[in-house]
Amino acid sequence: MTTLRLILGDQLNCEHSWFQQVRDDVIYVLMEVRQETDYVLHHAQKIIAIFAAMRAFSARLHADGHKVHYIAIDDADNLQSLPDNLNALIATYRATALAWQAPDEWRLDQQLHDYARTLSIYTEIADTEHFYSARDEAATFFGQRSRWVMEHFYRHMRLRHGVMVSQTGAPAGGQWNFDHDNREAWRGTPWEPGDSRPGHDHGALWATIEAAGVRSFGQPQADNFRWPLNREEALQQLEAFVEHALPHFGRFQDAMSYKAWRLFHSLLSFAMNVKLLSPHTVVARVEQAWRDGQAPIAAAEGYIRQILGWREYVRGVYWHRMPGYDQLNAFGHETPLPWWFWNGETRMRCLASAIGQSLEHAHSHHINRLMVIGNFALLAGLSPQQLHQWYLGIYIDAFEWVELPNTLGMSQYADGGLLATKPYISSAAYIDRMSDYCKGCHYDKKQRVGERACPYNALYWDFLDRNRERLEGNHRMAMMYKQLQRISEEDLAAIRERSAQLRADLNAT
């Protein structure tokens, strides 16, 4: 009587109850398959990281006495899809049962459910034992309300899990949210902490991936690979973050700079999203750092809100809205991504820096993603579906359950306001206020029209003008439309012309 237990590449949780007991009748199955490398074009570092972390996890299971069947990308008997490989393994081991942990992506959840219907053996689904909330908890919490607000869910989660609250349920520091204190630009001091992540040489793995015909983009950096690939390394990264970066994280979490790609962000998102590290562990450690006086309350609360609030919330949105959420396109934007999304070679210094950092590190922090790259894409009318595929591929921490709502909902407002209360757009003024990108740029941050005018400016006012009927009634955009009304019709005509020229010639921008 043999049970196969499937472990997906983002389910590397060594604390899962599955592994608390060694059983001779259980075989754990991990597989590197083209199904997963090819459904979107991935950054090279993302492929290396997932495969290397899977291999390290398999070795850990072996060392702990568990039986493991590992299928590598270049194995001769690798059929390159989950169902085909599982069929072969069920036959090989004469398995009487198949179990898997609930996938976090809808496509895999659907695939495994459909596959199970074809089997004559017993099948079972286990929880991943990772998240604070169930898939449907956000939907249950909001009930029939037409608009969901993350802040409400965040407070519910804080109270339910007793995070940064008193015994009476009052929020620490007398307020739930310290976001107002977390909006400083970074002017070079204090300097970002050194990169304490361990280096790995994965040159041989990268050669195997390339030889197998897997396509990718971005810089692999295989000979000095710096992402945590097991729980111990992830915990070391957490401690380094708490000691060196968390004290400054709050103040500068929205800051951007071409000089510093990481600033004070934790670089823990990949480790959490493949479940090397539990969000409970991270939240508890950050809260303890605040209680011990290692970090100010605004920094701790701001970071915890990202995990206990936003991360859980977008997962709830994803499972409530799928399938179909990925096809939403409220503004009808269809323009393909410009070629410089794939090499960063644009004269706009902010985009060159944000995209360049992404290509080099498979990572860029959330304000670069939202207010530089996403902002431009929305203003220029780029296809939200193409942008979604690009974000899903380029970022090492991007898995659809978290990336899709952030891209289509938060960044592109393609869901018409189901996730965000307003489109997140700005002219050059915001980018200049929060970064050093505008200094030395080919374009003039103050000009709206003309060949050297910053493209964000004309595109911003033209976007507001084109979408006046849809957006003018949004109370959060009232100030923007008051400012638009002050622009003369003559100047607005020039803005429209400049914007049309920019959108028609995106590849030369």
N, C-alpha and C positions, 0 to 999 in steps of 0.2 A: 504494500500500500504506500505509494509515493505521491507526495504533494509538491508541485512546483509553485514557488512563490516568486513572482515577477517584481523586480525593482527597477523603476525607471531612472533615467539619468539625473533627475532633479528630486530624488527620494533617498538621499544618502544620509539618513538619520540613524546613527549608530545607537541612539537611546530608545529606538522604537521597541515596543513590547515583543515584536517578533523575535528579537535577538536575545531576549533574556534567558532563553532555554535552548540548549543544543539538542536537536532531534535528528535521529538517523533517517527518519522517513520524510524529511524536508530537504529539498534542493532549491537554493536561491539562484535565480537567473538574472543576469545582467547582459545587455547586448548593445553593441555599437552598430547602428544600422543606417543605411543611406536614406531610409524613410525619414529619419530625424535630422540628418545633415543637409538634406536637399529640399525640404518643403519651403524653405526660404534661404536666400543667400546669407550665410553667417560670417561674422568676423572670425579670422583665423584663431584668435585667442579664445574665443568662446568655445570653439570645437576642441581645442587642446585642453582647456580647463575642464570641460565636462568629461571628456574621455580619461584624462589623468586622474580626476577625482573619483570616477567610477572604478578605475583600476586600483587605486589606493584603497577604496572601500571594499572591493573584492578581496584584496590581500588581507585586510583587517578581519573580514569574516572567516577567511581560511585560518588565520592565526588563532581565532577564538574557537575553532573546532567545527564551524559550520561547513556544510557541503555547498559548493558553489559551481555553477556552470557559467563560464564567462565566454561570450562570443565577441571576438575582436573584429574590427572593421575589415581586416584583410584575411580572416579565416576562410579557408576553401569552402567550408560547408555553411557559410553565412548567406542566408537567403535575402538579407537586407530589408526585411520588414518584420514587425512584431508578430502578426498572425502566422506567417510562413515559418518563421523560426520556432514559434511555440508549437505549431503542428508537428514539426520534426522532433522536438524535444519530448513532447507527449508520447510520441511513438517510440522514441529511443528508450525512455525510462518507464514506459508502460504506466504513465502517471494516471492516478485515479482522481486527482483533484488539482485545480488551478486556482491560485489566490493572487490578488494584486492589491496594492494600495490605491485608493481613489486618486486618479490623475487630477492635476490642477488645471489642465487645459481641456476645453470642451471637445476638441477634435479627437484627443486620445481617449477621453472618457467615452465618447460615442463609439469609437473604433473597438474598444475592448468590450463594451456592452454588446455591440453587434456580433463580435467574434464569439462571445460566450454563448450566444443563441445557437451557434453552429455545432457546439460541443455536446457530446453525450456524457461527459464526466461532470463531477460536482465542481461548481465555481463559487468563489467567495470574494467579497470586497472588504478590505480593512481601511480604517481611517489612517491618515498619515501621521496623526498625533503631533501635528506641528503648529497649527494656527490657534489663535485665541478663540475664534468664532467658527461656527459651522457655515457651510456654504450659504444657507438660507437665513442666517441670523439677521443680517441687515434688512432683508426684505420683510421678515417678520416684525422687526422693530419699527420700520416705517409704515407698515400696513398699507392702507389705501391712500396715503398722502401722495399727491401728484409730484411733489418736489422733495428730493432727498437733500439734506444738508449734513455734510460730514461732521461738523462741529457737534451736532446733536448726538450722533452715533459715538463720537469720540468720548463725550462725557459719560454716556451710557457704559462704554467699555472701561473707563477709569473707575467708575463706581462698582461695576460688576466684579472687576478683578482687583480692586483695592490698590490702585496705583496712584501714588502722589495725592492721596486723600487722607483726611483725618478719620477717626473712629465714628464721627458724626456724619461723614460724607462730604465735608467741606473741602474744597480744593486747596492744595498746598499753596501758600503765599497769598491766599485770598482771591485768586482768580484762576480760571480754567486755562487761559491761553495767554502766553507772553509774546505773541508774534510781533507786536508793535516794537518790542525791544530787540528784535532779531533782523534788522534791515540795514545794517551798516555796510558801507563800501569798504573794501580793503585797500589800503594805501601802501602796502609793503611791510608793515609791522603789525603784530609779530609775524615772523616768517613762518611759512607752513612747516610742519614737522617733517623730519626726514622719513624716507620710505623704509619702514622697519619690516616689511614683508619678506619672507625668506625667498631666496632665488632657487629656481629649479632649472635643470637642463633637460628639456624635452625635445631636443633635436631629433632623436630617433623616432619618437612618437609622431612628430610633425612630418618627418620623411615618410612614415607609414601612411599617414593621412593623405598626403599628396599623391603617393604611389597608388592609393586606392581610387584616385580620380575624384576626390571630394573637392568641390569648388569653394572658394572663400574670397574674402577681401580684407584689407587692413594689414597691419604689421604683426606677424606671429610672435616675434621676440621669444622664440622657443628656447634659445640658449641661455636666457636669464629670465625665466618666467616667474612673475612676482605675485600671483594670486594665491591665497590660501586654498589648499587642496584636501585638507582633512580637518577634523574637529580641533585637534590640538593647535594647528596653525591658525585656525579661525579664532580660537580663544586667545592666542597670543596677539592677534591683530586687534581684538576687542580691548585687551588691556593696554596696548599701545595707544589706541584711540582715546580711551578714558584718561590716560596720563598726559598725553601730549596735545590732543586736538579738541576733545570735548570742552575744556574750559573756554575755548574761543569759538566753538561751533555756532552757538546761538547768534552772537553778534554778526558773524560773517557768513551765515548759511546761504544768503542770497547774493553774496559778492562774486564777482567774476574777474579773472585776470589772464592775460596771455602769458604772464610770467610763472603762474602757479596753477597746474591743472587740478590738483587735489584740494588745495587750501586746507580746510579743517573738517572735511567730510570723512566718514569712517571707513570707506572701502570694504564694508561688510555685506553689501547687498547680494553679491554673488553667493557668498557662503550661506546666507540665510535662505536665498531662493532655491538652492539645491539641498537645503536642509542639513548642511553640516553644522549649522548653528541655530538654536531655537530662539525665536523672538522673545520668549519668556526669559531666557538667559540674558539676552541683551538688555531688555527693559529693566530687569532686576538689577543688573550691574550698573546701569546709568543712574537709576534712582538711588542706589546705594552711594554712588560717587557724589551725588548732590547732598545726601544726608551726612556724608563724611566731610563735607566742605571742599571736595575736590573740584566742583564745578558750580557755577551760578545756577539759580533755579530756571532762568530763561533758557539756558543752554540745555539743561536736562529735560525740561518740559518740551522744548522745541524738537528735540531728537525723539523723545518718546512719542510725541504726536505723529511723527512720520511713520512709526511702526504700529503702535497700538491703535492709532486713529486711521491715518490715510491708507496704510498697507492693508489693513483688515477691511476697510470701507470699499476700496476699489475692487477687492476680491468679491465682496458682496454684490457690487454693481455688475461685475462680469458674469457671475452665475445667474443673476436675475434677468439679465438682458440677452444672454446667449441661448440659442443661436440667432444670428441676424444682426447683432450689434456691430459686427465688423463691416457691414455693408452700409451703414448710415452715412449720409453726406448732405447735411442740412443746407449748405450753401451751394451745392451742385458743383463743387470745384473738381476739375478734371485735368489740369495742367500737369504733365509729367515732371518728375524731379529733374532739375538741371544736372548736367554731367559732373559739375564740381561737387555734388554731394558724395561722389566716390573718390575724390582726391583732395578736396579742400582748397583747390586753386581758384579762389575768387578774390576780387579786389576789396570786398567788404571784410575788414580786418576781424570783426567780431565773429562772422561766420567761418572765416578761414581758421581762426583759433579754435572755435568750438568743434568744428568738424575735424580739424587737424588733430586735436586732442582725442577725439573719439576714434579716429583711425589708428592713432599710435597706441592708445591704452585700452581700447574697447570700452571706454568709460568716459563720461562727462557728467558733471553733477546736474541736479535737477533744474537749476535756473538757466544754464546753458541750453538744456534740452527744451525748456518751456519758452523762455523769453528771448532767445536768440534764434535757434533753429526752428522751433515750432511757431514762434511769432512770425518769422519771415514766411514760412510755408502758408500760414493762414492768410496773411496780408496779400501774398502773391497769388493765391488761389490754386496752390498745388493740390494734387489728389490726396485726400486723407488716407485712402487705401494704400497708395504707393508709399506714403510717409510711414504708415503703420508697418509695412513690410521692411522698410529701411531701419526703423527703430528696433524692430524685433530682431533683425539680423546683426546690427552693428554693436549693440550693447551686451556686455557679458552677463549682466543681470536681467536681461529682458526675456521673460516668459509671458505668454500671451495673457494670462489671467491678470497680471499687473501692468503690462505694457499697453495692452489695447485700450482700457479705459483711460489711462493717462494720455495716450495719443489722440484717440478719436474724441474723447469727452473733454478732458482738461485742456489739451493743447489746441485742438482744431475745432472744438465746439460743433463737431459734425453730428452729434446726437441732439442738437437743438436746445441744449440746456438741461438734459437729464442728469448730468454729473456736476457741471460747473454752473454757477449763478450768472456768469458773464463770460464773453470771450476774453482770453488773456492776450491782449494786444498792446503795443506801445509804439511810439515813434523813437527816434534816436535818443531823445532826452532821457528815457529810463535807462537805456543801455549805457549811456555816458555817466549817469549818476551812480550806477552800480558796478562800473568796471573801468579799466584803462584801455578799452578797445578802440575808442574813438581817436585817441592821440596817435598821430602818424598815419591815420587811415587815408586811403586815396580819396574818400568822399568827405564832404563837409557836413558835419552833424547839424549845423544850423540852417542850412538851405533846404527848401522844399522842392524847388524846380531848378533845372539846369543840369548839364552833363555831370557836374561834380557834386550835385546834391545827394545827400544820403538817401538811398532807395527806401529805407524805412519810412521816411517822412511823407513822401507823396503817396506811397502805398497805404500808410496808416489813414490819412485823411480821405483817400479815395475809398477805402474799405468802409469807413463810417458812412460816407455819402452813398455808396452803392447799396448798403444794407440798412438805410435809415428806417424804412418801413418795418423791418423785422426787429430792430434793436433800440429804436429811440425811446420806446416805452419802458425799457429796463432801467429801474431806478439806480442801479449801480453804474450806469453809463450816462447819467444825466449831465455830469460835468463835462464829459467828452463832447456831447452834442451841443451844449452851451458854447463850447469853444468853437465847434464847427460852424455854428450860426454866425460867429464873428468874422468868418472868412468871406471876403467879397465874392460875388459871382465870377468876376474876372479872374481872380486868383484861383478860385475853385476849378475853373475851366482849364487853367494851366496845370493844376495838380492832376486833373483827370487825364490830360494829354501825356504828362510825364509818367503817370502810373501805367497807362496803356502801353507806352513805349517800353517801360521796364518789363512788363509782363509778356510782351511780345518778343523780347530779346533776352530772356532769362539766362541763356547759356553764355552770354557775353558780359554778364554783370560782375 
